[in-house]
Amino acid sequence: MNMQSTRNGPSAMIGTMPKPLASIGPGQMLPLIKDLEQYCVFLDFDGTLVEIEDRPDDVRIDRPMLQLIERLRDKVGRALALVSGRDIHVIDRMLYPLVLPVAGVHGLQRRDASGRLHSPIIDQSVVEAIEARVEAEFQSEPGVVIERKTGAVAIHFRLRPDFEKKCQALARKILRERPDLHMIQGKMVCEIRLQGNDKGAVIATFLEERPFKGRIPIFVGDDATDEPGFVIVNACGGLSIKIGEGPTAARYRAANIQELYNWLDALAPGAGLPSRPKAADMQ
């Protein structure tokens, strides 16, 4: 994908974006929005719309959250996109039958609002070789989950937190041998990925296109991989929201997914739809 225009996009847009309305008050965590129609929405997936599981394949999105995403999309004139670390085809499967603009693999691939896919040329044999090497390293160690993606391999050590340093050391060793790769670190995961755009770059590109262009961006995420997106959204005069604790460039914070759901549901309420069950109710 040609990102030449992206490098100049955020600074050029700051003076032309509509001015945000009332934001935060004393003791209030999330911003107040009166006219959501002026905004566009970018949402991370894992840790933001769904709880993180020990194994990526165990993640499911509940029906009330899926319905809320659809209502939000309609409320902002379809100017809503997902910006995820997962492959686009995985996001499509999880959101079925809902199909949205989406950035996948932390920005390495992107599908715009017209349905066009933007992605660099990816030699998947490189990914397969990395996967084989990681599997050989951890084949006798249960609990390390290896996730192959388009252009990336993620090593999850949520079940084996004692292996964090070993996973990172292996990733750095591979990177020293392959300058065309880089490492992304998140919550209990490190990912070896081909060089490419991050979440900030793809959000900036979305903002240059209809229906996102000219709107105030909202971006919600929960992890270090979302920080480039927060920076871009801040530069555009938008609303950046982090889920959970930890240092961040985001200007607002929600304690958990349930609090985010309640806030979004107030912005795009449904008529007589059931509330999202709380985590305690689903156990």
N, C-alpha and C positions, 0 to 999 in steps of 0.2 A: 504494500500500500504506500502510495506517495504521501509523505507527511510534511512536505515542504511548507505548505500553507499553515500547518498546525503550529509551527514554531513562532509564527507571528500572530496567530489567532487570538490568544487570551488577552495580550496587551492592546490589540486593536479593538477588542470588544468591550473593554472596561468602560469606555466613554459612551457607548451606545446602548448598553443594557438598561432596561427599566430599573428604577430605584426600588429596592426591596421595601416592603411595608414593615409594620411594627414587628420587632424581633423579641429579644429576651427581656424579662423583667426580673426584679429581685427574687431570688430563690427559685426561679423558673428554669427548667433544664432545656426545654424545647421551644422553638420560635412560634410566635403567633402569626398565622397567615389568614388574611381575609379573602383574598382573591386568588385562589389556586390556579385559575385559568392563565395567569401571567407567567407561570412557572413551567419548567420541564423537570423531570425526575429521573435520576440515575440511582440504581439500587444494586449493591452487592448481593450475593446469594447466601452462601454458607456463613452462618454467624450473624446474618442480618435478617433474612426472611425465614431461615430454617436453623434449627439447632445443629451445632457441629456434632457429628457422631465419631466413634472410634474408627469406623471404616467408612470411606466416602460413599460406597454403594448402599449403605444403610440409611442414608438421608432420604426423607420424604417431606413434601410440602403439604400442609393440611388444606382442606377445601376452603375454610373461611379466609385464609391468607391468599389463596389463589383468586378468590372472588374479589378481594380487596385490591389486588394488583390490577385486575380488569377494570374495576371502578375508577381507580386512579388514572389508568391509561385514558379512559374516556373523558374524565374530568379535565385533563390537561391536553385534550385534542390529540391524543396518541403520541404526545411527546414524552414517552417513557421508555427507558432502555435498561436492560440488565448489564452490569459490568462485573464479570465473574472470573474466578480462576479456573472454572471448569470449561470443557469443550462446549462449543455451541450446540452440537447435536445432543449432548447430555442435558443441557438446559432445556432444549426443546422437548425432550422426552419427559422431563420432570414437570414442565408447565403445561403439557398437552391437555386440552386442545389449543391453549393460548400460544400464539406466536408473536414474538416481540423483536424489535431491534435489540441487538445484544453484542457485547464484546466478550470474547472468550480467552482463556489462558492468559489472564492478566493483561490483555490488550494485544496479544500476538495476532489474534484474528478478530474480525468485526463484520457484522451484518447490519447494513444501514436500514433506514425506514422503508426503502423501496424494495428490500429483500436482496440487494446485491451484496455478495461476500467479498471482503477485502482481506487479503492474507499474503504474507511473503511466500516465496517458493520454499517449501519445507522438504528436506530430505529425511523422511521418516526412518530410514535405515540408521541414521545417527542416533535417533531416539531409541531404536531397538538395541543398538550396541550398548548404550548407557544403561538401559533397563537390564540387559543380561549381566552387565558388570555389577550392578547394585544387587541383583538377585543372588549372584555368586557370593557376594560379600556377606549377605544376611540369610542365606538359605538354611543355616542351622540355628537361627535365632527367631523363635516365634514372637509375633507381636509387631514386627516391623512391616508396615503395609506399603507396597509399591504401587503407585498409580501411574499408568502410562497415559499421556495426553498427546494431542497434536503439537509436536515441537517441544515437548517437555516430559520430564519424569519427576514425579513428586514422591518423596520419601516421608511417610507419616510415622511418627514415633509416639503417638498419643498413648498407645498401649505399653510402650517401653520408654518412658521418659529418661531412664538411665542411659539410653543410647543416643541422646541428643548430640553430644560431642562427637561420637563416632560417625554419625550420619553426616554432620557438617564437615568433618575432616575428610570423609570420602568425597563429598561434593567439591570441596576446595581442591583436592588432588586431581579430580577429573577436569576442573576448570583450568588448572595450570597446564594441562596437556591440550586443551581445546579453547583457544582464545575467542572462538565464535560462540561460546556458551557463557552464561552467567547464572548466578544463584539468586533465588528469591526465598526469603525466610518469612514464615508466618507462624500461626499458632500451632506448635507441636508438629511442624512440617518444614522441610527444606526442599526446594524445587530446583532442578537443573533444567535450564530453558535456553532455547536458541535466542540470540539477540533480537530485539524488536521493541515495539511500543509498550509503554506501561499504561496503567489505568488513566493517568492524567492526560496522556497524549490522545487516547481514543475519546475521552470526554470532550477535549478541545475540538476534535474533528467533528463529533456529533453536533457541537454547538455552531458549526459553520453551515449546517445543513437544515433543511426543513424536515420535520416541524419544530425542531429544537431552536433554530436560529431566532435571535431577538428575545428569547425568554430568560427568566432568572433561573439558573440551575440549582437544583437540590441534589446533593449526593450523600448517600448513607452507606457506611461501611463499618467494619469492626476490627480490622487487622492492619498490620504494618504495610501490607500490599495495597491498601486503600489510600495511604498517605499522599501519593502523587495526585490522586483525584481530588483530595481535600485542598491541596495547594492550588490546583487549577481553578476549582470552583470558588475559592476565596478570592483569587485574582480577578474573577469575573463578577464579583459582588454578589455571589450566591450564598447558599446555606449549606454548610458542611456539618454532618452529624455523625458522631462516632457512637457505636454501641459498646457499652462496657467501659472498663477502666483502662488506664495506661496513658502515657504521654501521646499527644496527637496535635496535628495542625488544625483539626476540626474546631469549629467555633461553638458547637453545641454537642450535647451528649444525652443519650438515652441509657438508662440503667440496663435494659435487657430488650429482647425481641418483643415481649409482651407490651412494654411501654411504647415502643415504636409502633406496634400494631394499633394500640389505642389512639395514638396521635394521628396516624394516617387515616384511621377509620373515622375520626372526627372531621377530617378534611374532605373525605369522600364517603359519607355514610351510606349504608345500604338500607333499603326499605324492608324492614321485617326480617332481615337475615340473621342467622344465629351468630352469637359472639364467638370469637376464637377461644377454644378451650385453653385454660392456663396449664402450664407444665405440670403442676401438681395433680390436675384433673386427669391427665393422660397417663399417669403412672399406674 
